[in-house]
Amino acid sequence: MSKEKTYDLFAGYKLLSEMWEKQLMDLLFKATDNKEFVRTANIGLDLHSRYMERVRKNQEFIAALMNIPTKKDVANAAKMSIQAEEKFDSLEEQVWNLQDGLASFSKENLTFLQEIINTINQMKAESLKTKAELAETKKIKTDLQDLRQGLVDIKILQVNLQEMCKELEGLKVIQAELKDSLTHQEPPKTDRGLEELRQEIAQLAEIKSEIASLKELMGKEKERKQKKEPEKELVLPGASTTK
């Protein structure tokens, strides 16, 4: 019994399907050679396509009335959603580029503002330095005016001193003349001449004291001038740079 073969259902079904497929292919091959069958098939396909188109339109019309999305609406919505996502992606990329541009622009502005602040601080420091040098220059100008006034005073004193020297020489001449006259005058008149001589001598002593005070004043003015000249030489280079 072990040598007997069992019936395989799938093998029989496969054999039967192959037979049916062969017969169907032969039938279709013979039908395709028939012009009337081809014409009838074309008419049937045309009618079927028209029927399917009318059914589709009716479905869309009913779906529109009932506010139900159709397959076409779903496809359009999917297409629009894809387009919207692409636009969102491009917009996001533009926003990122704009943020990067704003960051770089703000950084450049900060650098520019820092340079402006540094320039303003430098100009302020230079302005303060210029003001100080200008004040020092004004002080030097005042000192120079004082020196000029002192020189004028010294010249006036020199003129006065020369005049006093001339007067002193005149008094010496008068004194010599008085001495000569006293030697030739009579004894009663000698007392009067002596009195006049004493007065002249007193005036001469006063003139000498005035001359001594003038000499002392001139010496002080010269010392003051000698002290201010080195200060002038030290400060004038700085004053010339400010100009």
Secondary structure as GFF3:
##gff-version 3
##sequence-region A 1 243
A	DSSP	alpha_helix	9	32	.	.	.	ID=ss1
A	DSSP	alpha_helix	35	65	.	.	.	ID=ss2
A	DSSP	alpha_helix	71	184	.	.	.	ID=ss3
A	DSSP	alpha_helix	187	242	.	.	.	ID=ss4
###
